Amino acid sequence: MLLELPELPFPLRPYGPDGAWTYEDGVLTGKAGARQDRFVPPTGAGLEPASDAPRLLGAPDGDFQLIARVTVGFQGAFDAGVLYVHVGERAWAKLCLEYSPDVPTVCTVVTRGHSDDCNSFTVDGNTVWLRVSRSGRAFAFHASLDGELWTFVRLFTLGDEEETGAALVGFLAQAPTGEGCVVTYDRLELRPGWPADLRDGS
C-alpha cells in the first residue's frame, strides 16, 4: 500500500507492524501498539525480530528538509512520535518527542550496529515541531516550539554518500513499555536544500 500526501513529492510505504496510518485534511495519524519500539540496546542485546514499531517511509531526492508538527497522545513511559531515517537494518536514526520517562522530551537515537540514546530538552505539552535535513552524507536534526525558531539537536551520518542518498525518511510511532499511543503529524513540508546555518535558529 502506498500513501501519497499532497505536501510531499514522494509516496510513503508502511513498514513494520500495522500502524493504521491515515491522512485527512492535512493530518497524518499513526498508532503504535503495545510495547512496540525500534531500539538496539548498546548493552549487548540485539534487535529481536519482534522489536519494531510502525513506520511510514519514502525516498526523497537530493538534499532536503522534512518538517512536521508532532503531537503525541502520551499513555506510557517512552511513548513517542518520531521523524525517522533508515539507511539499513542496523543503520537508522530517530528524532523523537518522547515521554522520557514521565516528561515530554526531545530526544534522539542514532543506530550504527547498536543504538545510542540522547535527551536534548523538555517540552511543556505534547506538541513540538521536528525537522530532519540531509546534505550529501550528512543528516541534521532540529526541533522547534513554534515552527520558526529552530534548536540544533544533532549532526551525524549513517554511511557514505551513496548509501545515505538512498535513505528512506518519514514517520514512526512507538510505545515501548505501554499499551500503545496515537501520534499525529501536521504542517507537513518538504523544503529543498540544507539549512543555511545549523546553529543560528533558521
N, C-alpha and C positions, 0 to 999 in steps of 0.2 A: 504494500500500500504506500503510495506517495501522497504527501500533503503539500499543496502549493499555496503559499501565503503571498498576498499582493505586495507586501513590504519587502520580500526577499526575492532576489533574481535566480534562486536555485531551489529545487524541490527538496523536501525533507522526507526521510525514511525512518520508521521506528526500528530500534534495536533493543535487545534485552527483553525483560518482562513486559507484559502489556501495560502501557501507561494510559490507556483510554484517552489518547490525545484528541482534542477537539479545537476548532478555531471558529470564532464567531465575533463579528463586529470589532475586529482588531485585537481580540484577546485570545491567546493560546493557553490552553489549560491541559495539565498533565497530572496524573495521580501515581504516587508511589505506594506499593503495597507494604504489608508488614515486613519489617526487617530487611528491606531492600537497600543495598548500598553498593558502591563500587570503590574498593579500597584494598590495597595490598600491604598488609602491616609490615613495617620495617623491622619488627621484632623477629621476623623469620617465617611467619605463616604465609602461605601462598594465596593467590586468588582462586578460591574454590569455584567450580562451575556454577554453583547456585548463588555466588556472591556477585550480584549485578543489580542494576537499577534501570528503570525505563529511560530511554534516550531517544531523541528525535533529532536526526543529524543530516546535514547536507554538505556539499563541497563548493564553497565559493572560489572564484578565480582571483589570482593575484593578491595584492596587498589590500587589506580591508579593516574596517571596524564594525563589529557586530554589537549592537546596543539593544538592551531590553530593560524595562522596569519590571522587577520581580517581586511578587507578593506570595508569601508562604503561609499556609494555614497550619501553624505550628501545633503539634499534638504531643510530640515526644522529643527526648534529647537527640540532637544531631539531625533532626528533620531539616531539609534544605531544598531550596531552589537553586539551580546551577546553570551557568554557561559552561559548556564542555568542549574540549578539544581532543580529538582522537587521531593519533598517528599510527599506533599499533596496539596489540593486545596488552603489552606492558610499557606503552609509551603514550600517556594521555595526561590531561590536566583538568582541574575543576576550579571555577571561581564561584563561590557559594555565598548565599545568605543563609546562615545555619543557626539553629538553636544550640549553642555550643558552651556548656550543655543546657543552660537554662536562661541564657541571654542572647538575643539576636545579634549575630556577629558576621562580619565579612571575613571569610577565611578562604584559603587556597590549599590545593593538593596538587603536587606535580609528581607523576609516577614515571620513573625510569627503572624498570625492573621491580622496585618496591616504591611505595608511596611515602612522601613526607607529608607534613600537616602543619599549617601555619595560620594563626589567627592574626588579623590586622586591626580592626576596630569594631566597637559595638555600635548597634543601631537602635534608636528609640522607635519601636514599632516593628511591623512585619513586612515593610516595603523598602526596597533600595534599587537604584539603577546600577546595572552592571555592564561592563564593556570589555570585550576581548578583541585585540588587534593583532594583525600579522604583517610583518615586513620581512620578505625573504625567509630565512630560517628562524627568525625571532618572533616570539609572541609576547604581548604585554597585557596585563590585567589592570583595570581601573574600576573604581566604584564611586558613586555619587549619591548624595542625599536629594538632589533636585534635578539631576539630568543636565546641569550646566557647569558646575564646578566639580572637576574630576580629581580624585585622590589616587595617586600611583600606588599600586599594590604589589606588582611583581613583574619581572622581566626574565625570560627563560627561553630555552629551545628544547625540542624533543627529537632532534636529529639533524641531518644535513638538509640543504635547501630542496633537494629532490623529494625527500621524504615529507618534509613539512608542507611543501607545495601541494601535496595530495591529501592534506589533512581534512578530516571531517569535523565540522563545528556545529554547535546547536545547543540543545536543551536537555537537562536531566532533572529528575525528581528523586529524592531519597528519603528513607525513613529507617535508619539503621537499627534503632532499638525499639521503636514503637509500632503501632498498628497501621500506620500509613498516614499520608498527608496529601493535600491538594496544593498545587503550585500554579499560579497564573503569570503569564508574561504579556505585557502590552507595551505600547510606544516602541514597537519593533522598528529597527532601522539598520540598514547595511550601508555604510559610507565607504567610498573608495579611499585607498591610501592609509597612511600611518599618521598618528598624531604628530604635530609639528614639534612638540616638546613633551616628553613623558611626565615631567615633574612641575609644569607651570600651571596646572589646573585646566588646561584646554582639552 
